Amino acid sequence: MATQPDFQGSLFADVAVAPVDLAPERRTLTLGAWVDVQRSWLPEPDAVLAALVSDVPWRSERREMYDSVVDVPRLVHTYLDGDPLPHPVLGQARDRLSAHYLPELGEPFVSAGCCYYRDGRDSVAWHGDTIGRGRSEDTMVAIVSVGDPRRLLLRPRGGGSSIAVTMGHGDLVVMGGSCQRTWEHAVPKVAHAGPRVSVQFRPRHVF
């Protein structure tokens, strides 16, 4: 599968000390899709990772595959609108994302879906977040990653070259426009990796 080189952001990191506006680097894709990237954006990523691993009520899921039911290779939990998040930095991050993207999105981020990749064997297959309004409307999913770096792959639906974004400790990636309908994304397995948690902030009725 062809990949293009990762792309970098050159933006603020010390948001806990000097909270300023977001200024991510945007990559325009095809068919109205885009991806924003901001490196080392989340403050206190070590503390956030520790709180997520220890305090989130993680659960495993199972799904049908061919003629059997198998474990989903990661642990998950979703915080709905109004649920307290496991670390105050995450609430601040959600508020700042909502304020920054409000002119484009027209609404705040309200839910926080969490995925715990325990090691390199945990992964997520190609998909788009098209349950709910993402099936027919432009929307956004903002992903904050803490822990070991993992590659987020994106490819056009129906075929075409993929791109790879390595999400590092405290990095932010926002998929917007038609991205959920016209592109797919995945986190592939790797030979060796330590724990990593992604937090996906979404607007209401986007899953």
C-alpha positions as CSV (number, residue, x, y, z in Angstrom):
1,M,0.0,0.0,0.0
2,A,1.5,3.3,-1.0
3,T,2.0,5.9,1.6
4,Q,3.0,9.5,1.7
5,P,5.4,11.0,4.3
6,D,4.0,12.2,7.6
7,F,3.4,15.9,7.9
8,Q,4.4,18.1,10.9
9,G,2.8,21.0,12.8
10,S,4.9,23.9,14.1
11,L,2.7,25.1,16.8
12,F,2.5,25.9,20.6
13,A,3.1,23.1,23.1
14,D,3.0,24.8,26.5
15,V,-0.8,25.3,26.5
16,A,-1.1,24.8,30.3
17,V,1.1,27.9,30.9
18,A,-0.1,30.1,28.0
19,P,-3.5,29.1,26.6
20,V,-3.6,30.6,23.2
21,D,-5.7,29.9,20.1
22,L,-5.3,26.7,18.2
23,A,-3.3,27.0,15.0
24,P,-3.1,23.5,13.5
25,E,-1.6,22.7,10.1
26,R,-4.3,21.7,7.6
27,R,-3.9,19.2,4.9
28,T,-6.6,19.3,2.2
29,L,-7.6,15.9,0.9
30,T,-10.1,15.1,-1.9
31,L,-13.9,15.5,-2.1
32,G,-14.1,18.2,0.5
33,A,-12.2,16.3,3.2
34,W,-9.3,17.7,5.3
35,V,-7.1,16.8,8.2
36,D,-5.6,19.2,10.8
37,V,-2.5,18.2,12.8
38,Q,-1.0,19.9,15.8
39,R,2.0,18.4,17.5
40,S,2.6,18.2,21.3
41,W,-0.7,20.1,21.9
42,L,-2.1,18.5,25.0
43,P,-0.5,19.6,28.3
44,E,0.4,17.1,31.0
45,P,0.3,14.1,28.6
46,D,2.0,11.8,31.1
47,A,-0.6,12.5,33.8
48,V,-3.5,12.3,31.3
49,L,-2.2,8.8,30.1
50,A,-1.9,7.6,33.7
51,A,-5.4,8.8,34.6
52,L,-6.9,7.2,31.4
53,V,-5.3,3.8,32.0
54,S,-6.2,3.6,35.7
55,D,-9.5,5.4,35.9
56,V,-11.5,4.7,32.8
57,P,-13.9,1.8,33.2
58,W,-12.5,0.0,30.2
59,R,-14.5,-2.8,28.5
60,S,-13.8,-5.2,25.7
61,E,-16.1,-5.7,22.8
62,R,-16.8,-8.6,20.6
63,R,-17.9,-8.7,16.9
64,E,-19.0,-11.2,14.3
65,M,-16.3,-12.1,11.8
66,Y,-17.0,-14.7,9.2
67,D,-18.4,-17.7,11.1
68,S,-17.3,-16.7,14.6
69,V,-17.4,-14.0,17.2
70,V,-14.0,-12.5,18.1
71,D,-12.6,-9.9,20.5
72,V,-12.2,-6.4,19.2
73,P,-8.4,-5.8,19.5
74,R,-8.5,-2.8,21.9
75,L,-10.4,-1.7,25.0
76,V,-13.1,1.1,24.7
77,H,-15.3,3.4,26.7
78,T,-17.4,6.5,25.8
79,Y,-18.1,9.5,27.9
80,L,-21.4,11.1,26.8
81,D,-22.5,14.7,27.1
82,G,-22.3,15.8,30.7
83,D,-20.2,12.9,31.9
84,P,-17.1,14.0,33.9
85,L,-13.9,13.2,32.2
86,P,-11.0,11.3,33.9
87,H,-8.6,14.3,33.9
88,P,-9.4,18.0,33.9
89,V,-7.0,18.7,31.0
90,L,-9.3,16.7,28.8
91,G,-12.3,18.9,29.7
92,Q,-10.2,22.0,29.0
93,A,-9.1,20.5,25.7
94,R,-12.7,19.8,24.6
95,D,-13.7,23.3,25.5
96,R,-10.8,24.8,23.5
97,L,-11.5,22.6,20.5
98,S,-15.2,23.6,20.6
99,A,-14.3,27.3,20.7
100,H,-11.8,27.1,17.9
101,Y,-13.9,25.0,15.5
102,L,-17.3,26.5,16.2
103,P,-17.2,28.8,13.1
104,E,-16.8,25.7,10.8
105,L,-18.6,23.1,12.8
106,G,-21.4,25.2,14.1
107,E,-21.7,23.2,17.4
108,P,-19.5,22.1,20.3
109,F,-17.8,18.7,20.8
110,V,-19.7,16.9,23.5
111,S,-18.7,13.2,23.7
112,A,-15.3,11.6,24.2
113,G,-14.8,8.1,22.9
114,C,-11.7,6.4,24.3
115,C,-9.7,3.6,22.8
116,Y,-6.9,1.8,24.8
117,Y,-4.2,0.2,22.6
118,R,-2.4,-2.0,25.1
119,D,0.4,-3.0,22.8
120,G,1.3,-3.4,19.2
121,R,-1.3,-6.2,18.7
122,D,-4.2,-3.8,19.4
123,S,-5.5,-2.0,16.3
124,V,-8.5,-0.7,14.5
125,A,-9.5,-1.7,10.9
126,W,-10.4,0.6,8.1
127,H,-13.6,2.5,8.7
128,G,-15.3,5.9,8.7
129,D,-17.4,7.3,11.6
130,T,-20.6,7.1,9.6
131,I,-23.1,6.0,12.3
132,G,-25.4,8.9,13.0
133,R,-25.0,12.3,11.2
134,G,-21.6,11.5,9.8
135,R,-23.3,9.3,7.2
136,S,-24.9,12.2,5.4
137,E,-23.4,15.5,6.8
138,D,-19.9,17.1,7.0
139,T,-18.7,16.8,10.6
140,M,-15.5,16.6,12.6
141,V,-13.8,14.1,14.9
142,A,-10.9,15.5,17.0
143,I,-8.4,12.9,18.2
144,V,-6.0,13.5,21.1
145,S,-3.3,10.7,21.5
146,V,-1.2,10.0,24.5
147,G,1.3,7.2,25.0
148,D,3.5,5.4,22.4
149,P,3.3,6.7,18.9
150,R,1.1,4.9,16.4
151,R,0.3,5.5,12.8
152,L,-3.1,6.7,11.7
153,L,-3.6,5.8,8.1
154,L,-6.1,7.5,5.8
155,R,-7.3,6.4,2.3
156,P,-10.0,7.4,-0.1
157,R,-13.1,5.2,-0.1
158,G,-13.1,3.1,-3.2
159,G,-9.3,3.0,-3.5
160,G,-6.3,5.3,-4.0
161,S,-3.1,6.1,-2.2
162,S,-3.1,6.3,1.5
163,I,-1.4,8.9,3.8
164,A,0.1,8.2,7.2
165,V,0.1,10.5,10.3
166,T,2.2,9.3,13.2
167,M,0.3,10.4,16.3
168,G,2.8,11.0,19.2
169,H,2.4,11.7,22.9
170,G,0.0,14.7,23.2
171,D,-0.6,15.2,19.5
172,L,-3.9,16.3,18.0
173,V,-5.5,15.2,14.7
174,V,-8.8,16.6,13.5
175,M,-10.6,14.9,10.6
176,G,-13.1,17.3,9.1
177,G,-15.3,18.2,6.1
178,S,-16.5,15.1,4.3
179,C,-13.6,12.9,5.7
180,Q,-15.9,10.4,7.5
181,R,-17.9,9.8,4.3
182,T,-15.3,10.0,1.6
183,W,-12.2,8.7,3.4
184,E,-11.5,5.8,5.7
185,H,-9.0,5.6,8.5
186,A,-7.2,2.8,10.5
187,V,-4.6,2.1,13.1
188,P,-2.6,-1.0,12.0
189,K,-0.9,-3.6,14.1
190,V,2.8,-3.2,14.7
191,A,5.5,-5.5,15.9
192,H,6.3,-3.6,19.1
193,A,4.5,-0.7,20.9
194,G,3.7,0.3,24.4
195,P,0.4,1.5,25.8
196,R,-1.4,4.2,23.9
197,V,-4.8,5.8,24.5
198,S,-6.7,7.9,21.9
199,V,-9.6,10.2,22.9
200,Q,-12.0,11.1,20.1
201,F,-14.1,14.2,20.7
202,R,-17.3,14.3,18.6
203,P,-20.3,16.6,18.3
204,R,-23.7,15.3,19.2
205,H,-25.1,12.2,17.3
206,V,-21.8,11.5,15.6
207,F,-20.4,8.0,16.3
